[in-house]
């Protein structure tokens, strides 16, 4: 009996394969344009430069501290926000989302208004007769800004893991009287663990490649990251060879970390979706006071800088700015570029994760991880290297375009893909595990199956991914 020929490449693999090829090709083209346009350099002398060694060591050190200070406090904060229902909880979660889309320089101004030498905290200490020693510049200022941005990101990612815990597991733990450390170790920790390593790796790479924060709060050459050194090499010295070497070092470090996190993170089977969201009654004054303290400390970190920006803006005549046409033109340009970049980024991310999850469902884990690695490759590529590579590439081939909107949108969409991947990865995998067998039993295949099972749980996550991508203008 004749059988139908099977395609060499399944249809579900094409979206991810084409997206991965696009991402890898763009990164390699941009880096290659910078590398081949660099004059002959003494690579041995560059590698033996003591200042370069200091820059690399400082980049690793501040990124490691930033990741630890962001992820470790996010664990109790996420658990407290999951356990408690209190007035203003939804507003606090929206505040966490707001820090993700807040421009870096706006947050820096707010932090300086609170923690600066003449800031709110210094004025409070002066009223109390306490000498104020903290300086928002240098390593401590960089860490403060990184925690301000990345603690809410880590909290949202860990809360997403807690929300995915099957309700029957929580009910069984409640019936067995499992509380405190036992409940955390046996029920919550296996789910948190699969999100902690990817979240820590993402935050480490964001801080490792930090530019605007270090440029504003670094305070001198002793607090310089590789990204800032690349900017100096291209903008002040115009040494493409040194910039290419630094970019290569950053790519190797970031990709190594991504491979490690992909290797250590494991997916867990999902439970009955009808019981998800079930919570046991939280009794005990001690736990309540502890959760109140944790949430209050988070509010003390997030609220004052945002309030400082609002207060300082009101003092400077905010109403007068509303009548300036340049402000509205800039706002329209920012919104147009950010929305287009965000939507394109979410679309490319979902195409990539679509093929990746199908590979994982078929136990082809290495191939699935390879597709996901292509999405994280852009994060390892410094933004200024990507932009400079595009400039050199167009200048030597097609010529520079009249308007750069398309290049800016495309570049920012690529830079936002790692954010969107971390938001959409687990929900899309969980949806596939819940509905894949049901779709097969009902003979629902192709795009219909992907639409039916994919839009039910991923819509909220896609919206969150789009909001995260609005921060693309800072890159």
N, C-alpha and C positions, 0 to 999 in steps of 0.2 A: 504494500500500500504506500502511496506517495506521501511524503511528509513535507510540510512547509519549511523552506529554508529559514534558518535563524540569522538575523543580521549580525555582522561582525561586531558592531558596537551597539548595545541595546539603546533604545530610545531614551530611557531615563538617565543614561550616562552622558548624553550629549550636552545638556545644559551646564553641568558642572565642568565637563571637559573643556568646553569652549570658554567658560569664565576663567578657569585656571590658566588656560593658554593665554588669554588676554592679560591677566594680572602678571603672570611671569614674564610675558613678552614685553610689557610696558616697563616693568622694573629693570629688566636686562637692557633694553634699549636706552633708557635714561642713564643707567650706570655706565653702559658702554660708550655713550656719547661723551660723558665726562672723562672717562678713562682715556679714550683715544685722542681727545682734544688737549690732554695734558702734555706739557713739554717733558722732556727727559728729566727725571728727578733722581736724586741719590737716595734710593729706597733704604739702603743700609743706614745712612745718616739719619733719616727720618725715624727709623725704628729704634735708634739709639738715643733719640732726643729725650732728655730727662723731663722736660716739660710735658711732652706727650705721654710719658709714663704716669706723671702726676694727674693729667687730665683723665686718662683711662681709669686709674685707681679711684679718683674722686667720683667719676660717673657711676662706677659699680657701687661704691660705698653709699652715696646718697640715694641711689635707686633701691638698694637693699633695705636701707632704713625706712624709706618712704613706703615700700611695699609692706614691711612688717608693721609699721605704725598705722597703716590703713586697713589691713586685713584682720589683724588680731583684734582690735577693738570692734570691728564690724561683726564679729561672731556674737558677742553678747548683745550688741545693739539689734541685730537682726532677730535674735531669739526674743528679745523684749518686745519689739514691735510686732512680732508674730503672735505672742501670747496675749498681749493686752489690747483691749478696745477702749479707747478713751477719747474725749472730745479733742479735736485737733489732730488726731492721728493721720487722717487722710491729707490734711494740710502739711503735716511734717513729711509725709512721703512725697508730696508734690515739691516740697522744698528740696528734698534730696535730688529729685529730677531736675530742679532748676539749676543746681550747682553744676550739672553735667553740660548744660547749654550756656552757662554764664561765660562771657569772654574773659580770658585770662587777665588782661590788664584791668578790667573792672574789678575783679576779685582782688587783685594786688592793691589797688587803691583802697579798697575796703579794709584789707588786712593792715595796711600802713596807718589808716585812720584809727584803728583799734589798738594795734600793738606797737606803733611807732614811738619815737622819743617824745613826741607831743600828742600822742594819741589818747584815746579814752582811758585805757588802762593806766598810762603814765599819769594822767590827771587825777584819776582815782587814788593812786598810790601817793601822789603829792598831798591830797586832802587828808589822807590817813597818816601822813608823816613817814611813809615807807619809801626808801630809795629804790628807784626803778632801774634795773640793770639790763633787761632783755633788749636785744637788738634784732629787728626783723630782717637784717641783712646777713649774708653768709649762709653757712650750712643750716643753722636753725630757722632762718626765714624761708629757705627753700623747702625744708621739711614741713614747716607749718602750712605753706601754700599747697604742697602736694597732698597732705592729709586733708585739707579743706576740700580739695577737688575729688580725691579718690576714696575717702571714707564713705561718702554716699553711694558711689558706684559699687564698691565692694558690698555694702549693706543691701543694695537692691539685688545684686546677683545672688547673695546668700539667702535672702528672703525668697527668691524664686526657687531655690533648692528646697527650702522648708515647705513651701506651698506644694511641691511635687511629692511630698511624703504621702503614701497611701493612707486614707483615713482608717482602714482596718488595722494598720499597724499601730496607730495612735489609740484606737479603741482597745486592742488587745493589751497594750501597755497599761492603759488605765484599769482594765479588769484585773491585771496582775499586780496592781499597786506599784508600778514602776515609776519612780519619780527621781528628781534631782540628777545626780551624776550618772546613775544607771540609765535613766531615760536618754540623757544626752549621748552617752557612749554607745548604747545599743540601737537606738532609733534614729536620732538626729545626726550623729557624727558620720555614718556611712553616706548620707545624702549631702551633708555639707562638704565632706572630703572631696567629692568629685567636682565641686565648684570652687573650692579654696585654691587648689593648685592652678587651674586656668585663670582665675581672677588675679591671683598673686603674680602670675607670669605676665598678664596683660598690664597690670599696674607697674610692675618692674620695668617693662619695656617703655611704657609711657613716660615714666620718670627718668629712665636711662636716656631717652631721646628728648628730654625736656629742653625747650628753647626759650619761650617767652618768660617763663617763671624765673629761670636762671639768669636771663639777661636783665630782668628787673630787680631781682633780690640777691643776685650773686655777690655783689659788693667788691669784685676785683678778680684778678687772674687766678687767685687761689681757689675760687669756687667756679670752675669752668667745666662744662660737660663736653662730650664729644660733639654733640650737635652744635653747641656754641662755637667750638673750635673750627668746625666745618664752615660755619657762617663767617668767622674771621678770615679763614683761608680764602674764601671766595669773594668776600666783600671788600676787605681791606688789603690783603696781600695779593689777591687773584693768583692763587697757587692751586690750579686744578689737580695737580699731582698729589699734593698733601691732602686736599679735600677727598679725592678718590680713595686714598689709603685709609683715612679716618672713616669714610663711609663703609669701606670693606670690613674694617674692624667691627664697626657697629652692627653690620648685617650678620657677621659670623656669630657675635655674642648673642644677638636677639634670636636668631634662628636656632642656635643651640638650646636656648631656654624654651623656645616654643616646642621643639622636639621632645625635650624632657617633660614638659607639662602634658603634651599629647600622650606620651608613653605612660605616665603615671595616672592620668585621669581615666576612670572607667565608668561606663554607664550602668545603671541599676534598673532592674525590671520595675515597671510601673504597676500600680494597683488599680482598684476599682475607682473610676473617676467620680462615681456618684457619692462616694464618701470623702472625697478630697475637701479640705476646708474644715473638717470636724476637729473640734478642740475640746480637750478635757478641762474641767473647772480648775482654775489656778487658785489654790488656797494658800494661806500663809502670809503673815505680815512681813516676814523677812524677805521673801521673794518679791513682794509688792514694792517694798522700800528699795530693794536693789534695782528693780526695773525702773523705778522712778528716777533713781540716781543716774542710771546709764542714759536714759532718754534726756534728762536735764543737762548732762555734760555734752551730749551731742548738740542740743539746742544752743548751749553757750559757745560752741565752736562755730556753728553755722549762721546763727541769727545776727550777732553783732556786726560782722563785716557787711552783710547785706543791708542792715539798717544804717550803717555808716555811709554807704553809697547813696541811699535815699536822702538822708539828712544833709549830706554835703551837696548833693544835687539841688535840693530845695533852697539851700543858702545861696547858691550861685545864680539864682534866677532861672529856675527850670522853665517857668512859663514863657520867658522870652525866647528860649530856644525853639519852642513849638512853632514860632512864626518864621523860622528860617527855612527857606526852600532847600538849602544844601542838606539840612538834616533829613528831610523827607526823601530827598533823592538818594542819599546814602542808605537810609533805612530800606527803601524799595530795592536797591541794588543788593543789599545784604540778604534780604528776605528771598529775593528771586534766586540768587545763587545758592543759598543754604537749602531751600526747599528742593530745588532741582537736584543738588548734590545728594541730599538725604534720600530722596525717592530712588534715584539711580543706585545709590549704595545698598539700600534695602533690597532692591530688585536683584542686583548681582549676588548679594549674600544669599538670598533664598534660592536662586538657581544653583549656587555652589553647594549649599547644605542639602538641597533636594537630592542631588546625585550622591553626596557623601552618606546620607542616612540610608539610601538604598543599598549602597555597598556594605554598610555596617549590618544591615538586616540580613544580607547574604554572607555574613562572616568574612568579608574581605576588609579586615580592619586596616591593614597597611595602606591599601589603595584609598580608603576613606580618609585616613590621616594625611595622606599626600595631598588630596584635594583641599583639605582644611589648611594645610601648611601654605598653600599658594595664597590663601586669603590673608594669612598672617605675614606673608613676605613683605607686603607694602609697609607694615608697621616697622619692620626692620630697616626699610629704606628711608633715610632722612628726607623730610619734606623739601628742604632747600636743594638737596641733591636731585630729587625728582624734578623740581622746577627748573634748575639750571640745566639738567640733562635735556629736558624738553626744549629749552631755549636754544641750546647748541644744536640739537637735532633739527629743529625747524629752520634755524638760521643757515645750516649747511645743505638743506635739501629743498623744502617747499617754500622757504621764506617765512618771515614772521607774519601772522595774520593781522588784519586790520583791528579786530576786536578780540580780546583774550577771554571773553566770557566762557566760551566752550571749553578752553583748556583749564580755566580755573574750576569750573564745575566738575569736569572729569577728574582732575587731580584731587580735589577735595572729596569726591565720591570714593575714590580709591583709598584715600587716607582714613576714611570713616568705616571701611569694611570690617576691620578687626573689632571695633566697638559693636557693630551690628551682629557680628558672628557670636560674640559672647552672650548677647541678649537672646538671639533666636536659636542657638544651637540645641540646648536642652529641650525647650518646648517642642521643636520640630521632631527631635528623636523620640520624645515621649508620645507624641501624637501618632507617630508611625508604629510604635510598639503596641499602642492600644487598638488601633483600627486596621492594621495591615492584614491580619488574618480574617477579620470580618469582611473587608473588601474582597479578598480572594474567594471567600466562601460565597459571596453574592455576585461574583464575577464582574466586579466593578474595577475596570482597569483604565490605564492611560491617564489623561488629563482630568477626567471626571473623578477618579479616585483621589488624585492629588488635591483637587479643589474641595471635594466633600470633606476629607479628613484633615486637610491642611488649614482651612480657613477658620475652623471652629475654635481652635486654641491658640493659633498663632497671630490672630488679629491684634490682640492687646500687645503682644511682644513686638510685633512689627511696628505698632505705633510708638512704643518705647524706643525701638531702634531708630525710627525716623527722628524722634526728639534728640537722641544722642547725636545723630548725624548733623543736626543744626549747629553743633559746635564746630563744624568743619571749617568755618571761616577763620578760626584761630590758627589753622594750620597753613 
